[in-house]
Structures are given as C-alpha cells and as structure tokens.
Amino acid sequence: MHYAIERETGKKISAIDFEKKHGHKTTEGNEPSLAECPYCHRDLYLRQGTKTLHFWHGSSEYFCPSKEPFGRSYISLTPNRPDPVHAAELRRQFKENWQLHYKELERIVPFLHIKEFISILDEAHKKDIFAYTELQIEDMPYVLALTLDFVPVTSKGKARHFWFRFWYSEQGRSIEELWIRGARKPNLVRASFVPPTSPARFPDYDRDLVKDTEILRKPFLEEKPPQLPSFILETVTKWFSKHPTF
C-alpha cells in the first residue's frame, strides 16, 4: 500500500512523503500510529520493500477490504452452517415486501438499475445468502449490497459517476463472522472509486479511492410500499416465477 491517511491532518499521504515528514518511525512509544489505513482504519507502518517504500498493517492476520480483489464480491462463499428452515421463512418475508427492499437498495446504491437488482437476486440465490442463521429480514438490503461491484456502465441511465464497492468496517471475512459478534449490527461502508478508463480493468485501491461513506440503517420495513413502474414489477415477478425454489 503506497498511500495512507495521515492522522494529524486527515489527508492522504504517500509513503515517500510520510517518511520525509515524519522519518521512518510511524509511532512514538505506545502512541497510535501516525498513519491510518483508508479502508479498515487500522494502524499502518512503513516498510522498505524490494523495490519501493510502502505501508503495511504490521501483520497479515487482520482482515482489510483492500486485500480483497475487485470483481469478487465480499460474499464469495455459501454459508458454513446453513439453516434451511430459517432461509425459507426469510425468503417468504422478502418476497412479500421485496418492493421495500428494492427502495432501500436504491437509497444506498445511487442510480440502481433494475438489471442490477436482478443480478443481486441471482447472486443471493446462487450463494444461498438467505440461509445465514443470524440474518434477519431487516438486514437484507445491507447484506445484498455486498454481492456486486456497482459500476457506472450498469447504472440507471449510466448516470453513476463512481465505481461503488460495499464492505463492513469490522474485521470479518464472512457474513457469519460479522453477525456472530453479538447484538450490535456492523457498520456498512460504501466506497467510491474513480472508474478505470478501460472496461477490462479494475480500480486501483491506492490511487482511485475518492471517499468512503458509512451507510446508516433506517426502519425501511415500516414505510408504505412504493409505487414502482410496471416494468420493474413485471421484471421481478418474472424472476420469481423462474426461480420457484427461491
């Protein structure tokens, strides 16, 4: 990692500029590091690599979103301990009020296209996301957002300027790890990246991060069902009819 957040200024700084300003030491005694990871917000430390000076976390044991490659969702595996009874009930509740979940996803994913929503359903079905034991129906939009990278070219009207990628700020490599920690819900983050100029490439974690935004939950299930366009209703109804086991 060639860039970090300098804690005293809150601004992005390169490893080379950091060393010029602070020297090679990133800490003073037992004080926290002067450099912070832009992704997991843990301490970063300077290290001389074989070619260049760079930042690192000091250990490989901790999860950091920057270690996960683009194009592969945060949810890369099916549940370790699936609960089919719980999954069936969760799916029933979701189908009953899917319009509310759609609207909440529209809120947290700017310019969500109906085709992206269908891709989310495809991924959720393929990876059996509803079978995670600890998930509740009010969690679903904040978990389903993890299934895709949301890129400008697939957005509604191609109006999305940034490449969106969602993750949780806590150190967890799976949904089960995140939800097993207790009653407190983990914090969902939407990271905005400058998209690459070539459609065959991915953003660069070091270079292209513009900002990350913590997504605040809301009691969306208490709202009135939205009046969605007929083509959206027809598209989703058709998807459910093609997936009777959902």
C-alpha positions in Angstrom: 0.0 0.0 0.0 1.6 3.3 -1.2 -0.8 5.7 0.5 -2.2 6.2 4.0 -4.3 8.7 5.9 -2.1 11.0 7.9 -3.8 11.1 11.3 -2.8 14.7 12.2 -4.2 16.2 9.0 -6.8 13.6 8.0 -5.4 13.7 4.5 -4.0 11.1 2.1 -0.2 10.9 2.0 2.3 8.8 0.1 4.8 6.6 1.9 7.7 8.7 0.4 6.2 12.0 1.6 5.3 10.4 5.0 9.0 9.4 5.5 10.2 12.9 4.5 7.9 14.5 7.1 8.0 12.0 10.0 11.0 9.8 9.4 10.8 6.1 9.2 9.1 5.7 12.6 5.3 5.7 12.5 4.8 5.6 16.3 6.1 7.4 19.3 6.4 5.0 22.2 3.0 3.5 22.9 1.1 6.1 21.0 -1.1 5.0 18.0 0.5 5.0 14.6 0.6 8.4 12.8 -0.7 6.6 9.6 -4.1 5.0 9.2 -5.4 2.6 6.6 -8.1 4.3 4.4 -10.1 1.0 4.3 -10.0 -0.7 7.7 -8.8 2.3 9.7 -6.2 0.3 11.5 -2.6 1.5 12.1 -0.2 1.4 9.2 3.6 1.1 9.4 6.3 2.0 6.9 8.3 -0.9 5.4 11.0 -0.9 2.7 10.1 -3.4 0.1 12.3 -5.0 -2.5 11.6 -2.0 -4.9 9.7 0.7 -3.0 8.9 2.1 0.4 5.3 1.3 1.3 2.8 1.0 4.2 1.7 -2.3 5.7 -0.6 -3.4 8.5 2.2 -4.9 10.6 0.5 -8.3 10.4 -1.3 -10.4 7.8 -3.8 -11.9 10.3 -6.2 -9.0 10.2 -8.9 -8.6 7.6 -8.8 -5.4 5.4 -11.1 -4.8 2.5 -8.1 -3.7 0.4 -6.9 -7.3 0.4 -10.0 -8.4 -1.5 -9.7 -8.1 -5.3 -12.2 -6.2 -7.3 -14.7 -8.2 -9.3 -15.1 -10.7 -6.5 -17.9 -9.9 -4.0 -17.5 -9.7 -0.2 -19.7 -12.7 -0.1 -17.7 -15.2 -2.0 -18.8 -18.4 -0.4 -22.1 -20.1 0.7 -22.9 -20.3 4.4 -20.8 -22.7 6.5 -23.8 -23.6 8.7 -26.9 -23.0 6.5 -30.3 -23.0 8.2 -32.9 -24.1 5.5 -35.9 -23.5 7.7 -34.8 -20.0 8.6 -33.9 -19.4 4.9 -37.4 -20.4 3.7 -39.0 -18.0 6.2 -36.6 -15.2 5.3 -37.3 -15.7 1.6 -41.1 -15.7 2.2 -40.8 -12.4 4.1 -38.6 -10.9 1.4 -40.9 -11.9 -1.5 -43.8 -10.4 0.4 -42.2 -7.0 0.7 -39.5 -7.0 -2.0 -40.5 -3.5 -3.1 -39.4 -2.1 0.2 -36.1 -3.8 -0.1 -35.7 -2.5 -3.6 -36.3 1.1 -2.5 -33.8 0.8 0.3 -31.2 -0.6 -2.1 -32.0 2.4 -4.4 -31.2 4.7 -1.4 -27.9 3.1 -0.6 -26.8 2.4 -4.2 -27.3 5.6 -6.2 -28.8 5.0 -9.7 -29.6 1.4 -9.1 -30.8 -0.2 -12.3 -33.4 -3.0 -12.3 -30.9 -5.2 -14.1 -28.5 -4.7 -11.2 -31.3 -5.7 -8.8 -31.9 -8.9 -10.8 -28.2 -9.6 -10.7 -28.3 -9.2 -6.9 -31.2 -11.7 -6.7 -29.2 -14.1 -8.9 -26.2 -13.9 -6.6 -28.3 -14.2 -3.4 -29.9 -17.3 -4.8 -26.7 -18.9 -6.1 -24.8 -18.3 -2.8 -27.8 -19.2 -0.6 -27.4 -15.9 1.3 -30.8 -16.2 3.0 -29.6 -19.3 4.8 -27.2 -17.4 7.1 -28.6 -18.3 10.5 -28.1 -14.9 12.2 -29.7 -12.8 9.4 -33.0 -11.1 9.9 -35.3 -9.6 7.3 -34.3 -6.0 8.2 -30.7 -6.9 7.4 -31.2 -7.9 3.9 -30.5 -4.7 1.9 -27.3 -4.2 3.9 -26.2 -7.7 3.0 -27.4 -7.8 -0.6 -25.4 -4.7 -1.4 -22.2 -6.8 -0.8 -23.0 -9.1 -3.7 -21.8 -6.9 -6.6 -19.5 -4.1 -7.5 -21.8 -1.3 -8.9 -20.1 0.2 -11.9 -21.1 3.3 -13.9 -21.9 1.4 -17.1 -24.6 -0.7 -15.5 -26.3 2.2 -13.7 -29.7 3.6 -14.4 -29.2 6.0 -17.4 -25.5 5.4 -16.9 -25.7 8.4 -14.5 -23.4 6.9 -11.8 -20.0 8.6 -11.9 -18.2 6.3 -9.4 -17.5 2.6 -9.0 -19.2 1.6 -5.8 -18.0 -1.3 -3.6 -19.5 -2.2 -0.3 -17.9 -3.8 2.8 -18.1 -3.9 6.5 -15.7 -1.9 8.6 -15.2 -4.7 11.1 -12.6 -7.3 10.5 -14.6 -10.1 9.1 -14.0 -12.4 6.2 -17.6 -13.6 6.1 -21.1 -12.7 7.0 -21.1 -15.3 9.7 -18.0 -13.7 11.3 -19.7 -10.3 11.3 -23.0 -11.4 12.8 -21.6 -13.8 15.4 -20.2 -10.9 17.5 -23.4 -10.0 19.3 -26.4 -7.8 19.1 -24.7 -4.7 17.6 -25.0 -4.5 13.9 -21.8 -4.0 12.0 -21.2 -0.8 10.0 -21.7 -0.9 6.3 -19.4 1.2 4.2 -19.9 2.4 0.6 -16.5 3.1 -1.0 -16.4 5.3 -4.1 -13.7 4.8 -6.7 -12.8 6.6 -9.9 -13.6 4.1 -12.6 -10.9 2.8 -14.9 -10.8 4.1 -18.4 -10.8 0.6 -19.9 -13.8 -1.6 -19.2 -11.5 -4.6 -18.9 -9.7 -3.1 -15.9 -10.5 -2.5 -12.2 -9.9 0.5 -10.0 -6.7 0.7 -8.0 -7.2 0.7 -4.2 -4.2 3.0 -3.7 -4.9 5.5 -6.4 -8.6 5.6 -7.1 -10.5 5.8 -3.8 -12.4 9.0 -3.6 -14.2 8.6 -0.3 -16.0 6.1 1.8 -19.4 6.7 3.3 -20.9 4.9 6.3 -24.4 3.7 5.4 -26.9 4.4 8.2 -29.7 1.9 8.6 -33.3 3.0 8.6 -36.6 1.3 9.5 -37.5 0.8 5.9 -39.9 -2.0 6.5 -42.2 0.4 8.4 -42.7 2.6 5.3 -45.6 2.3 2.8 -44.9 0.1 -0.2 -43.6 2.3 -3.0 -45.4 2.7 -6.4 -42.8 1.2 -8.7 -43.0 1.4 -12.5 -44.9 -1.5 -14.1 -41.9 -2.8 -16.0 -40.0 -3.2 -12.7 -42.9 -5.1 -11.2 -43.1 -7.3 -14.2 -39.4 -8.0 -14.3 -39.1 -9.0 -10.7 -42.4 -11.1 -10.8 -41.0 -12.9 -13.9 -37.7 -13.6 -12.0 -39.6 -15.1 -9.0 -41.7 -17.3 -11.3 -38.5 -18.6 -13.0 -37.0 -19.4 -9.5 -39.8 -21.3 -7.7 -37.3 -22.6 -5.1 -36.3 -19.1 -4.0 
